[in-house]
Amino acid sequence: MAQSVVIFSEVIPTILAVVALYFLFSGVLDNKRTYTIGGIVLFVLAVFIPFVILSSII
């Protein structure tokens, strides 16, 4: 149980946030609106997903 909590609270949000920042910055620099919106959505998802998953686990 403790190992799954660490994965869902630390690893997955970090990976999502890094990918989101990549999409966000590449979308802004290349004037691609879909990348920018995708980066924003992924970043918000990376912020809220640990709370949703951990509240269902605990």
Secondary structure, DSSP 4 states (H G I P E B T S, - for coil): -HHHHHIIIIIHHHHHHHHHHHHHHHHHHTT-HHHHHHHHHHHHHHHHHHHHHHHHH-
